[in-house]
Amino acid sequence: VEELKEKSIREVEILAVVEEERDTWMTPIFKYLEEGTLPADVKKARVVRRKS
């Protein structure tokens, strides 16, 4: 049995990347499905209902 003075496996440092939450094209659809809220604009609300 050979005893190693150094580790045979390198440790890799991992950094966590956290992005700020921002609105995307999916946000109004998600809000409608989760909370039942629609955009104030009638045309946009109709589109959100249709897409969801």
N, C-alpha and C positions, 0 to 999 in steps of 0.2 A: 504494500500500500504506500503510495507516494503522497506526501503532505505538501500542498501548494501554499506558497507564501502570499500569493496574490489571488484575487477572485478570478475564476476562469470565465465568468459571465459578466459582461459589462452592464452596468445599470444605466438606463436611459432616463433623462429628465423629461417629464411630460408637463407641458403647460396647458392649462385649461383656457379656452377661448370663449368668452361670453360676449354675445352680440346684444346690442340694445334691441328691445322689441319695438318694431315700428309697423305701421300699417302697410299691407300689401293688397293686391287685388282680391285676396281671399278674406280679408278682414271683415268687410260688410256681410259676406255670406256666412262666415263663422259666427258673427254676432247675432245674425238673424236666427240661425239654427240653435245656438246656445241660449240666447237671452230673449229672442223674439223681437229684437229692435230692428227697425228699418231706417234707411237714410231719410232725411226730411224731404228731399227732392222726390216728387212723385215718379218721374221717369226712372231715376236711379233705384227707387224702391221696387218698381215693377221688374227691373232687370235682375235685382237681387233675388226676388221671389222666384222668378223664372229659372235662374241658374241653380238655385238650391232645391 
